[in-house]
Amino acid sequence: MTDIYHIHIKGHLDPAWASDFDGMTLHHLDNGVTRLSGPVADQAALHGILARIRDLGAPLLSVQQVGTKGGDNE
C-alpha cells in the first residue's frame, strides 16, 4: 500500500514543476497556496519531495497523510 499526502506550500508553483514531484498533482488554491496531492511510495520518497520544495525556496506550510492507496481511504 502507498500513502496519499497533501503538501501545502505558500505561493502558486508553475504547473511545469509538476514533473519534479514524482507524479503528484499541483492544485492552486484561492488563498495563494499550492497543494501537492498524490501517492508517496515511502518515507525516502517523501523526504525527496520535501528536499525539492526546500531547494525551490518555497515556504512549506503543511504535510498531511490523508489516506492509503489500496486501503479503505482510497
N, C-alpha and C positions, 0 to 999 in steps of 0.2 A: 504494500500500500504506500501511497505517496501523500504527503501532507500538502494541503492547499493553504496559501498565505495571501494576505493583503498587506502590502507595504506602502505606507503613505510618505511622500516626500513633498517638501514645500516647493511650489512653483510648477509650471507646466513644462514637462520634458517634451522635446520634439519627438514625434512618432518614429522618426528614423532610429532612435535609440532602442526601440523595442527588441531588435535582434541581439542586442548586447545583454539581454536579461533572460537568457535561457528559455525562450518561448512564453514568458509571462506577457500578459496583455496590459497595455497602458490605457488608463481611463483618466481624462481630465475632468476634475470635479469643479463645480461652480465656485467653490471657495478658494480657488487658486492652488489647489493641491493635485498632485498626480498620484493615482493609486495604481500600483503594480499588482496584478492578480494572477494567480496560477499555481500549478503544482511545483513543488521543490523536492527533488529526489532524496536529499538527506541534509544533515547539518553542514557538511562541507560545501554543498551547493548553495545553501543559504548564506554562508559566510562569503562565498564568492560574489553573490549578488550584492550583498552589503558593501563589499570592498569596491565594487564598481560604482555604487552610489557615492561612497566616500571619495573616490578618485574624480568623480564629476564635480565634487564640491557642493552637492545638493544636500540641504538640511534634511536629515531623517526625522520624521515626526512619529511614526509608529510601525511596529511589526506585529502582526497578529496571525496566529494559526486559526483558520476558520473552518477547517474540515479535513477530511481524508478521502482522497480519490480511491474508489473501490470499496468504501465503507458506507456507513449509514448516512453520512452527511453529504454524499455526492449529489 
